[in-house]
Amino acid sequence: MVIFPSASLATMPAFPTFRLATVDDVPALVALVTSAYRGDTSRVGWTTEADLLDGARIDPDVLRADIVRPDSRVVVVDGMDGAPLACAHVAIEDGHGYFGMFAVSPQLQGRGTGDAVLAECERIVRDDWRLPGMRMTVIDVREALIAWYERRGYRRTGRHKPFPYGDVRFGIPLRADLRFEVLEKMFAATSFGAAR
């Protein structure tokens, strides 16, 4: 039985502070990410994929590997009670930042926490790693989510990647037409140096 994190405005800090995840965070982060995307708990927020996918949203072993590998960071925002309320994974991939595993507790969605997490991940890519832009993949039927990213400067590239049908580590598809589209945001040329 999975216990999903509960969050309320009372546990949200007034100004989110960020930290990097450790392997000790894996169970709590798996629960947070699952609560934001899968099952009835996710329907409280607007990021739910419950009509598209069932099962796991993130595999604990994949998350653990992302936490410990070089050129990869899992960013976490904790509530005042110490439980994670939001997270995202950012890594260096093909000379750009790659953004994924983005989750905000369903009860806190729509309150600016996601904007703050995305901005912190962009800062890491732009200022710490000095890369020219950020890329991500989004299931292309998620129009509201894609529109949210477009309002934050991301553009649809028209490049698609297949959904990993048959790999239950990433969910059990409830329809046969799922695929990812690559979204991309390039940073101003003056804000970064030579790519690593």
C-alpha positions in Angstrom: 0.0 0.0 0.0 1.4 3.4 -1.0 0.9 6.3 1.4 0.6 9.5 -0.5 2.0 12.7 1.0 -0.6 15.1 2.3 0.1 18.8 2.0 -1.8 21.9 3.0 -1.1 25.6 2.9 -0.1 25.3 6.6 2.9 23.2 5.6 4.0 25.4 2.7 6.8 27.8 3.5 6.1 31.4 2.5 9.3 31.5 0.4 10.3 28.1 -1.0 13.8 27.0 -0.4 15.5 24.4 -2.5 17.7 21.5 -1.6 19.1 18.5 -3.5 17.6 15.1 -2.9 19.6 12.3 -1.4 18.9 8.5 -1.7 17.1 8.7 1.6 14.4 10.8 -0.1 13.5 8.1 -2.7 10.4 6.7 -1.0 8.9 10.1 -0.2 9.7 11.4 -3.7 8.1 8.3 -5.4 5.0 8.9 -3.3 4.9 12.6 -4.1 5.4 12.1 -7.9 2.8 9.3 -7.9 0.3 11.5 -6.0 0.6 14.3 -8.6 0.0 12.1 -11.7 -1.6 8.8 -10.9 -4.8 7.5 -9.3 -7.6 9.3 -7.6 -5.3 11.4 -5.4 -3.9 13.1 -8.5 -7.4 14.2 -9.6 -7.3 16.9 -6.9 -4.7 18.8 -9.0 -4.6 19.6 -12.7 -1.5 17.6 -13.6 -3.2 14.2 -13.4 -2.5 11.5 -16.0 -5.0 9.2 -14.4 -7.1 8.9 -17.6 -4.0 8.1 -19.6 -1.9 5.9 -17.4 -2.1 3.7 -14.4 0.7 2.2 -12.2 4.0 3.7 -11.4 5.1 7.2 -12.5 8.7 6.9 -11.4 10.7 3.8 -10.7 12.7 4.0 -7.4 15.8 2.5 -9.0 15.7 5.1 -11.8 15.2 7.9 -9.3 18.1 6.6 -7.2 20.4 6.6 -10.2 19.3 10.1 -11.2 20.2 11.3 -7.6 23.7 9.9 -7.6 24.9 10.3 -11.2 27.1 13.2 -12.3 25.6 16.1 -14.1 22.2 15.4 -12.6 20.3 17.0 -9.8 16.9 16.3 -8.2 15.6 19.5 -6.7 13.2 19.4 -3.7 11.0 21.9 -1.9 10.1 20.7 1.6 7.1 21.8 3.7 7.5 23.2 7.1 7.0 19.6 8.5 10.0 18.4 6.4 7.9 16.4 3.9 8.6 17.1 0.2 5.9 19.2 -1.5 7.5 19.6 -4.9 10.4 18.2 -6.9 12.0 18.0 -10.4 14.9 16.4 -12.0 17.4 18.3 -14.2 20.4 16.9 -16.0 22.8 17.5 -18.8 21.8 15.8 -22.0 23.1 16.4 -25.5 24.6 19.8 -24.6 21.4 21.1 -23.0 19.5 20.8 -19.8 16.9 18.1 -19.6 13.9 18.7 -17.3 11.7 15.9 -15.9 10.0 14.3 -12.9 8.3 17.6 -12.2 5.7 17.2 -9.4 3.9 19.5 -7.0 1.6 18.1 -4.4 -1.9 18.2 -5.9 -3.3 20.3 -3.0 -0.7 23.0 -3.7 -0.9 23.2 -7.5 -1.8 26.5 -9.0 -0.2 28.5 -6.2 3.2 29.3 -7.9 5.2 26.5 -6.4 5.7 24.9 -9.8 6.9 28.2 -11.3 9.5 28.5 -8.6 10.8 25.0 -9.1 11.0 25.4 -12.9 12.8 28.7 -12.4 15.3 27.1 -10.1 16.0 24.3 -12.5 16.4 26.8 -15.4 18.9 28.7 -13.1 20.9 25.6 -12.6 21.1 24.9 -16.3 21.8 28.5 -17.3 24.0 29.8 -14.5 25.6 26.7 -12.9 26.1 24.5 -16.0 26.2 27.4 -18.5 24.2 25.6 -21.1 22.2 27.3 -23.9 18.8 25.9 -23.2 16.4 23.4 -21.6 14.5 20.5 -23.2 11.9 18.2 -21.9 9.4 15.6 -23.2 5.7 15.8 -22.6 2.9 13.4 -23.6 1.6 15.3 -26.7 -2.1 14.9 -25.8 -1.5 16.9 -22.6 -2.6 20.1 -24.2 -3.2 22.1 -20.9 0.3 21.1 -19.6 2.0 22.0 -22.9 0.2 25.3 -22.9 1.5 25.9 -19.3 5.1 25.4 -20.5 4.5 27.6 -23.6 3.4 30.5 -21.3 6.8 30.1 -19.7 8.8 30.3 -22.9 8.9 26.7 -24.1 8.1 25.9 -27.7 6.8 22.7 -29.3 9.5 21.3 -31.6 7.4 18.8 -33.6 10.0 16.2 -32.7 8.4 13.1 -31.1 9.7 10.1 -29.1 7.8 6.9 -28.5 6.2 6.1 -25.3 7.8 3.0 -23.6 4.9 0.7 -24.0 5.6 -2.6 -22.2 7.9 -1.0 -19.6 5.8 -0.9 -16.5 8.4 1.1 -14.6 6.9 4.1 -16.3 3.2 3.2 -16.1 0.5 1.1 -17.6 -1.0 2.9 -20.7 -4.8 3.1 -20.8 -4.7 4.1 -24.5 -2.7 3.1 -27.6 -1.8 6.6 -29.0 0.7 7.9 -26.4 3.9 9.5 -27.5 6.2 12.3 -26.3 6.9 15.6 -27.9 10.1 17.5 -27.2 9.7 21.0 -25.8 12.6 23.5 -25.8 13.5 26.8 -24.4 16.7 28.6 -25.4 18.2 31.1 -23.0 19.5 34.6 -24.0 22.9 34.3 -25.6 24.4 36.7 -23.0 23.3 34.5 -20.0 25.5 31.5 -20.7 29.0 30.7 -21.6 30.5 27.8 -23.5 28.5 24.6 -23.1 30.1 21.9 -21.1 
